[in-house]
């Protein structure tokens, strides 16, 4: 039996990776991306791939799910409003984008039933997203969403309320950013004492100071580091009781400075 289509809005790193993953495991994918270069990067006449510049251009007949993978909360609001206005009530919304917990108290259009929206931010980066192995934090899922969620994630942690996944994702990324900042600062410290960054990381990652961030630090792209820093800001905007720690401000520059040529700004993990 042929599957219905999945519409993926946002063909940046994560969105493009998820669209490719869905296509690989048998879902027809319709892309939506306002950026022409990204749109062309997805379209392929030979395979029949289609991408539109706007959600309003989508033919919703035969679409079962809308995956939202845009960068900002305002973009999320815009997509949800267009979905509420144009998409049939049968279309389920999977919100992969990271938003603040308070988003769910004020920003979902009244015309879009919350029962239609699955909050499902992910942790793991573009490589795991392409392989379908990211960790996913979800609230609001139903039986009809299980196959798509399983295709997109290697592990799924479910929560009872919208907003819980957002909080967990932001705390997760804040800890990752802090660990990256600490690791980069100490790479600078030992570098000043004559130890090369590759030797420092090799030793660190065999010892008790290892973290996921330290293990991947030299592979994280500037975009990924900037997104971690963005999520720190979102968490602090939303909550007054975030613990004080090392400031991961200018994280991408900090990592590049600490690791020098060892850092690969084009790597994707």
Order of alpha helices (4+ residues) and beta strands (2+ residues): beta-alpha-beta-alpha-beta-beta-alpha-beta-alpha-beta-beta-alpha-beta-alpha-beta-alpha-alpha-alpha-alpha-alpha
